[in-house]
Amino acid sequence: MTTSTQQRLREIPYNYTSYSDREIFIRLLGEPMWALLEELRSERKTGRSARMLFEVLGDIWVVDRNPYLVDDLLDNPKRLSALVEAMHHRLQEVEKRREGNDKVGRLIAAARGAAILKKLSRHTRKDNILFDGLARVSHVTDATDWRVEYPFVVLSPDTEEEIAPLVRALIELELTIIPRGGGTGYTVP
């Protein structure tokens, strides 16, 4: 096995499991994004953007696999904020380097979605966190005075108690929050 093949076996940092990078990537971003990554491999110039994307996935993976680390991050908001900021920074750097490549843009959106899903699912069920086109299109028409672009994510919390922690998480993620009423448009201040 060549050095480059060995390196490629573990591009995702903190992967000390029996899962291959492919399996982790698919668990976090899905099979279509893996196929997209495979297409992009032949277009790599320096590999720097790929490394930064894999670092983000490694951060998500290690937190996902280690409940003690989750507890530590929840007990230390500054540490959690630093981790989120580092992931956000890496994705911004990949965005800067993409040179208009739509495939890279789709990968970045998927990685952001995975990071957001991980953070928000601590406060509500995963099926209350909607990234699909129907939810996004359905919610862009309410609050028409606020509409600038389609929402990135739509939340449908089950209880009032979930709202405050979700709002805090959205603020930490630097996402704009537009409250939605019952679809009437009457609840907008």
C-alpha positions in Angstrom: 0.0 0.0 0.0 1.4 3.4 -0.9 1.7 6.3 1.5 -1.0 8.3 -0.3 -3.4 5.3 0.0 -2.6 4.9 3.7 -3.2 8.6 4.2 -6.5 8.4 2.4 -7.7 5.7 4.6 -8.0 8.1 7.5 -8.5 11.6 6.2 -11.1 12.3 9.0 -9.2 13.2 12.2 -10.1 11.5 15.5 -11.3 8.4 13.6 -10.1 5.7 15.9 -13.0 3.4 15.2 -13.5 0.6 12.8 -15.6 2.9 10.6 -13.9 3.9 7.3 -13.9 7.6 6.4 -16.5 6.7 3.8 -18.8 5.2 6.4 -18.5 8.3 8.7 -18.9 10.7 5.8 -22.1 8.9 4.7 -23.4 8.8 8.3 -22.9 12.5 8.7 -23.7 13.9 5.2 -25.3 11.0 3.2 -24.5 8.9 0.2 -25.1 11.6 -2.4 -22.6 13.9 -0.7 -20.0 11.0 -0.7 -20.6 10.6 -4.5 -20.1 14.3 -4.9 -16.8 14.2 -2.9 -15.6 11.3 -5.1 -16.2 13.5 -8.2 -14.3 16.4 -6.6 -11.3 14.2 -5.7 -10.0 14.4 -9.3 -10.3 18.2 -9.2 -8.2 18.7 -6.1 -5.3 21.1 -6.3 -3.8 21.3 -2.9 -6.3 19.4 -0.9 -6.4 22.1 1.8 -10.2 22.6 1.5 -10.8 18.9 1.7 -8.6 18.7 4.8 -10.6 21.5 6.4 -13.9 19.8 5.6 -12.6 16.5 7.0 -11.5 18.4 10.2 -15.1 19.7 10.6 -16.5 16.1 10.1 -13.9 14.8 12.6 -15.0 17.3 15.2 -18.6 16.3 14.7 -17.7 12.6 14.8 -15.6 12.7 17.9 -18.3 14.7 19.8 -21.0 12.4 18.6 -19.1 9.3 19.7 -18.0 10.5 23.1 -20.7 11.3 25.7 -18.0 12.5 28.2 -16.9 15.1 25.7 -20.5 16.2 25.2 -20.9 16.6 28.9 -17.6 18.6 29.1 -18.7 20.9 26.3 -22.1 21.4 27.9 -20.4 22.2 31.2 -18.0 24.6 29.5 -19.8 27.0 27.2 -16.6 28.8 26.2 -15.1 25.6 25.0 -18.2 24.7 23.1 -18.3 28.1 21.6 -14.6 27.8 20.6 -15.3 24.4 18.9 -18.3 25.8 17.0 -16.4 28.9 16.0 -13.5 26.8 14.7 -15.8 24.6 12.6 -17.6 27.7 11.3 -14.2 29.3 10.4 -13.0 26.2 8.5 -16.2 26.1 6.5 -15.8 29.9 5.7 -12.3 29.2 4.5 -13.5 26.4 2.2 -16.2 28.8 0.9 -13.5 31.4 0.1 -11.5 28.8 -1.9 -14.3 27.2 -3.8 -14.1 29.6 -6.8 -17.7 29.3 -7.6 -17.7 25.5 -7.7 -21.3 24.5 -7.1 -20.3 21.0 -6.0 -18.1 22.4 -3.2 -21.0 24.7 -2.3 -23.3 21.7 -1.9 -20.7 20.0 0.3 -20.4 23.1 2.5 -24.1 23.3 2.9 -24.3 19.7 3.9 -21.5 20.1 6.4 -23.2 23.1 7.9 -26.4 21.2 8.1 -24.7 18.4 9.9 -23.2 20.7 12.5 -26.5 22.6 13.0 -28.4 19.3 13.3 -26.0 18.1 15.9 -26.3 21.2 18.0 -30.1 21.7 17.7 -30.9 18.0 18.3 -29.8 18.4 21.9 -32.9 20.6 22.5 -35.6 19.0 20.3 -36.2 15.8 18.3 -34.3 15.4 15.0 -37.5 15.2 13.1 -38.4 18.7 14.3 -35.3 20.1 12.5 -36.1 20.4 8.8 -33.7 21.1 6.0 -35.9 19.8 3.2 -37.1 21.9 0.3 -40.8 21.7 1.1 -40.3 23.0 4.7 -38.0 25.8 3.5 -40.4 26.9 0.7 -43.4 26.6 2.9 -41.9 28.9 5.5 -40.4 31.5 3.2 -43.8 33.0 2.4 -44.7 33.9 6.0 -43.3 37.2 7.4 -43.0 38.6 3.9 -41.5 41.9 5.2 -38.5 39.8 6.5 -38.0 37.6 3.4 -34.6 38.0 1.9 -33.8 34.4 1.1 -35.0 30.9 1.8 -34.4 29.7 5.4 -31.5 27.4 5.9 -33.4 25.3 8.5 -36.9 25.3 9.9 -37.6 24.3 13.5 -40.9 22.9 14.8 -40.4 22.4 18.5 -42.8 20.2 20.4 -43.0 22.3 23.6 -42.6 25.8 24.8 -39.7 24.6 27.0 -37.6 23.8 23.9 -37.8 27.3 22.5 -35.3 29.1 24.8 -32.5 26.6 24.4 -33.1 26.5 20.6 -32.9 30.2 20.4 -29.7 30.3 22.4 -28.2 27.6 20.0 -29.3 29.5 16.9 -27.7 32.7 18.3 -24.4 30.7 19.0 -24.6 29.4 15.4 -25.1 33.0 14.2 -28.3 32.1 12.3 -31.0 34.7 11.8 -34.2 33.8 13.6 -37.6 34.7 12.1 -40.5 33.6 14.3 -43.4 32.1 12.5 -47.0 32.0 13.7 -49.6 29.7 12.4 -48.8 30.7 8.8 -51.1 33.7 8.9 -48.4 36.4 8.9 -50.3 38.2 11.7 -47.7 37.3 14.4 -44.9 39.4 12.8 -44.1 42.5 14.9 
